[in-house]
Amino acid sequence: MSDTTSPAAQHRSPQLAGAPVVRRGGQWWLISGTGSTLATDPVFTGELDRFAAARAAADQAVARLRAQRDGEA
């Protein structure tokens, strides 16, 4: 099901670490060149949630380290 022209598609979050998935409206969507499909498997979406949280924590840690480094220079 392609929804690339829908209003929701215009306000989607960026892809997760370059993976063909995006979180939109609290749900994970698998993205391809021909459209998108809702991910409904709870085990899979749970892993996506955990990976997204770990990625966000890592990004925050890197930002803190950079801020510390820049403050010491």
N, C-alpha and C positions, 0 to 999 in steps of 0.2 A: 504494500500500500504506500504510495508516494504521497507525501504531504509537504513537499518543498515549497509550495506556494501558500500554505496556510499561515495565518497570523502567528500560530505557535511556533512554526518553523523559523520565523523571523526573530524570535526571542529565545532561541535555544542556548544552552550552555555550551562552552567549547568542548571539543572532543576530549575524552579522558586519555591523557598522555599519548595522543596521536592514534589511539585505538579507534576502530569504527563503531564507537558507542557514544551516546550523549544522554545526559539526564535532563529530562524536560517534564515539568509538571509533576515532579516527584516520582517519575517512572523512567526506567532505562529503555532506550531505543537503540536498535542495531541499525547502522547506517550503511548504505551501499550507493553506488552510482545511479541506481534505478529507483531508489526510495528508501523507506525506513520501515522497520517492523518492531512492534512492542516486544520487549523481553519479559516473559512471564514466569520463567522458572525461578522459584524462590531461592534455590541454592546458588544459581548463577548470579542473580541480582544481589544476593547477600555478599558474594565475593566481590562484585563490582563496588558495592558500598564500602567494604573493608579496604579495597585497593584505593578508592578515591580518598578515604579518610587518611590512609597512610601516606598517600602522595601529598595531600594538603599539609600534613604534619611535617613531612620532609621539606616542602617548599618554605614553610615557616621557619624551620631550623636553619636552612640556608640563608634566608633573609636576615635572621638574627646574627649569624656568623659574619655576614657581609657588613652589617651595621657596626658590629664590634670592630672589625678590621678597619673600616673607614673612620671610625672614631679614634683609633689608635694612630692613624697616619699623620 
